[in-house]
């Protein structure tokens, strides 16, 4: 099932402030394989897959690093189409000596790592929807050891081809300031609660396991000095039949709804 088409609420653009565009360009373009859609001396826009999803990096000089107690990015999550892609990706990251962790979440299989500036990233594949388990309308999820050997076996002969096709933004996981306020805010946007964990909640549209997750395992304060801070500054969600608007979330991050892309430049 497609849980990220234009009739469902989902994240399709994420914007980060970064210290070095060139180092991050090497990571996202040369290593992960994201095509460059637009580039200036102070900004790079990467295409993620062929559905219009974007990652935007803005150069910030002499910025501040957020305190661990501040809300912000926990990780951005990139969804692949097929399990063999994940296996090829694992082999590819190993060839670049990028350390990764992993987890089997029952509904999905995922690996985790950070970019060159410490921004959290998940790359994952979903299991078929008919394999998901439900308890009282809540999806069943867990974090179990990832069977890397089995994934690599299924990927035998498959090479990592980058993220020009077969990839998209799957979900966004935020460090929250207040989970109660966050749940109310995102329910008003249109997301539904799908699962709760201790100090964490998972929300989605149309019974996806989650388009958005929030936790306050470490954080309890809103982000301050947003535009002068490295890391997540904004994200856009697609919402059918909604007008374009920009809102400040309970985390102190800017969330835009149905914001059009600023460029139609060809990808490279």
N, C-alpha and C positions, 0 to 999 in steps of 0.2 A: 504493500500500500504506500501511496505517496502522501506523507504527512507535511509536506513543505510546498504545496502548490499555492497559487495565488488566492484561492478561496479560504485558506486557513491562516490564522495568525502565527507568524513565525519571524525569527530574526534573519535579516538578509544583508546587514552591513554592520561592521564593527570598526571603531576608530580608536587608535592608540597614539599617545605621545611617546616618542622614542628619542634616545640620546644620539644614536648614530644611524642615519638612513642607509649608509653603505654597508655596514655590518648586518643590519636587519634585512637589507635587500639580498645579501648573500644567503641568509638563512631561508627566507620565504621563497625567493625566486630560484636560487641555484640548488638549494638542498631540498626544500619541500616541493618545488616545481610549480609554484603559482605564477601564471602569466602576469606580466605588467600591463596594466590597462592605461595608466597615465603616470607620468613622472615629471617632477620639477625639482629644483634644488632643495625644496623644503617639504615635499610631499610625494609619496608613492601610493598609487591605488592598485591593488592586486585583484585580479579576477579569481574567484573560487568556483571551478566548474563552469558549466555553460548555461546556468539558470539566472545569471545576473547578480549573484552574491559577490560581495566585495569586502576586502580588508583594507583599511586606510591607515597609513602611517604618516604622522605629522612630526617633523623635526622640531624638537624643543631644546633650546640651548639654555644652560644654567637653570634647569628646572629643579624641582624638589622630588624626593622619593617619599611616597606615602608611608605613614606609620602602619605597622602591622595591625593596629586596632581600627584602622580606617576601612570603610567599605570600598569595594572596587571589584576588579577582575579576580575570580578564582581560576577559571579557565575558559577559553573559547573552544568549542568542539566542532570538529570537521568530520562530516559523515561521508563515508565511502559507499559505493554501490554494492560491492561484492567482497566476500571473505578473502578471496585470493589477492585482492588489492591490499588488504591489511597485511597479509603475509609478505607480499612484495615490499610493502612499506617498511615493515620491521627489518627485513634484510637490508634495505636501502639505508635506513638510519644507522644500523650497525656498521655498514661500510664507511659511514662518515663519523664514526665514534661518538654518536650522540646517545647519551644514556637515556633509557626509557624504562618506565614501569608499566604494569598492566593490570587489568581486572576483568573478570567475567561478571557482568551485571544481570545475568539471566535473560534480559531483553536485548542485550548487546554485548559485544566484545570490544575492549578498548585498550589503547596504550596512551601513556601520559609522559610529557616531557616539558621543557621550557625553551623559549627562544633565547637568543644571546643576551637579552636584558632581563630575563627572569619571568616573562609573561607565561602563564600556564596555558598549555595546549593539550587537548585530547583529540585523538584520531580514532574513529570507531566504525563498526559495522553493526547494523541491527539484525537481530534474528527475525525470522518471519513472524508477522503479527499473530498468526494462529498458534504460535508456540508460546506466546506470552501468557502468564497466569495472572488471575485477578482474585482479589478478596474484597467483597463489599464495594465494588466499583473502584477500588484502588489497585493499581498495577503492582505486581510483586517484583521487587528488585533486591539485589544483594551485591556484595563485593567478594567474589571468590577468586582463587588463583586462575590466571589465564593459561589455557592449554596452548602454549606457544608452539610446541612440537607439532600438534595437530594442525594448527593454522599454517605453519610453514610447509607441512606436507601437502596441504591442499593448494598451496601457492607454488609448488614445484614447477619450474619452467616459466613462471610469470615474472616479468620485470616491472619495476616501478616506472610508471609513465607520467608522473606529475599530476597536477590538479587542474589541468585544462578541461578535462571531462571526468564524469564519474565521481564528482565531489561537490559538496555544498556545506554551508553552515548548518550543522545539525541542531545545536542548542548553545546557550550561553549560561554559564554558571557564575553567579555573583557572590562576593562577600557582602553580607547584609549588615545594616545597622540595627534594624528592628524587624524581626520576622512577622510580627502581627501587622505592623503598618505595611510591610511589603506585600503580604498576602492580600490585604484589602485593596491596595493600589493596583496590583496586577490582575486581580479579579475584576476590578472596574474596567481595566483595559480589555478584558475578554478571556483571559486565561482561566483554566479550571485547575483546582488542586487534584493532583494524581497520586501523591504519596508524601508521607512525612517520615523523617528520620529524626533522631535527637538533634535539635538545633539546626535542622535543615528541612526544606520543603521543595517539592518538584511540581511544576505546573505546565499545562499544555493546552492546546486546542485539539478537539476531535480525537481524544483518547490516545494521543501519542504519549510515550512514557515521560518525556519532558522536552519542551521547547525552551524552558527557562528553569533554572535551579537557583536556590539561594541558601546560604548557610551563615551562621555567626559563630563558627567554631573558634575564631580568633577575633573577629571584628565586632565592634559595638558602637562605633562613631561614624557619622556621615563623612564622605569625602570632602575635604576642604581645599580651597585654591585649585579647583578642578583644572583650569586651563594652564596652570603653572606646574602641574604634577605629571610625572611619568606614569604611563599605563593607560587604562581604559578612560576615555573621556566621553564617548557617546556610542549609541547603537540605534539602529533603525529596525522597526518591525513593520511587516506588511499586515494590513488589516483591511479586509474587504469593506467597501462602501464607506470608509472613514475619510474625513478630510485631513489634509496635511497639517500637522501640528508638532510642536516641540514641547516636551514636558521635562521637569526635573523629578527624578525618581526619589524614593525614600533613601536611596543610597547616596544621593547627591550627584548622580550621573545624568547626563542629558539623554533622554529617549525621544527619538523622532518617530512619527508614524507616517508611513507612505511618502517619505522624502525621496524625491527623484534624484538619480545620480547626476553629479555635476559635469560629467564628461561622457562622451560617446566615442572616445579614442579607440583605435584598433588595439587589440592585445598583441603582445610580442612574446 
